């Protein structure tokens, strides 16, 4: 359940950034998204196997190549 919430938060962030015009196109590989949420990506099966771990919002943001602002609780990705 915790992993599902992290995925929803991550996807919501990407949609918000894109719709607000704050970022150009954001492209993430399947392997990057899987690893960012604590999973192991299998390219042959095109699937992600998750482990029972808890990741912080900062860890997830940084795994996607973003900068996490602790005070504002936001993840910044893309070009300025």
N, C-alpha and C positions, 0 to 999 in steps of 0.2 A: 504494500500500500504506500509506503514511503517513497519507493522508486517511482511509482505512478505519479505521485504529486510532484516530484522533481521534474519529470518529463513534461507535465502540464505547465509548470512554471517556466521551464526553458522554452517551450514552444510559444507560450504567451509572450515572453520577452521578445523573441524574434519577430513575431507578428506585430507587436507594438512598435518596435523600432522601424520596421519596414513601412508600416502604414503611416507613421508620423513623418516619414521622409528624412529621418535622422541618419539613415545609413543607406549605402548603396546595397547592391545585392549581397546577401549573406549565403554562402554555400558551405555546408558541412558534410563531410563524408560519413557514410554509415558507420564506419569503424570509429571515427572520432566521436560521434554522438553516443555510440555504445560504450566506449571507454569512459567518456565523461560522466556517465551515469552508473559506473561501477561494473560494467559488463565486459564480456569477452566476445569479440566479433569473429564469426566464422564466415569467411568470404565465399567458400564453396557452397554452403547452405544459405548464404545471405541472411543470417540470423544472429541474434545477440542473446547470449546466456548471461543472466544476472545472478549476482551473489547477494546474500543478505547483508548488505552494508549500508551505513548511513553516511552521506556525503554532505558537506556544508555547501551553502549557496556560493561561497567564495571559491571552493574547490571546483564546483561545476562550471562556474563562470570562467575561471582560468583555464580549465580543460578545453573550453571552446575558444580560447585565445582572447578572452576579454579581460577587462580590468574591473574588479569589484570594489565599489565604494561602500565601505562598511557603515559609515554614518548615514548615508542615504538609502542603503540596502538596495542598490541597483547594480546591474552588470552593463558595462559599456563595451560594445563591439563595433568594429567598422572604422572608417576613416573620419577624421574631424573636418 
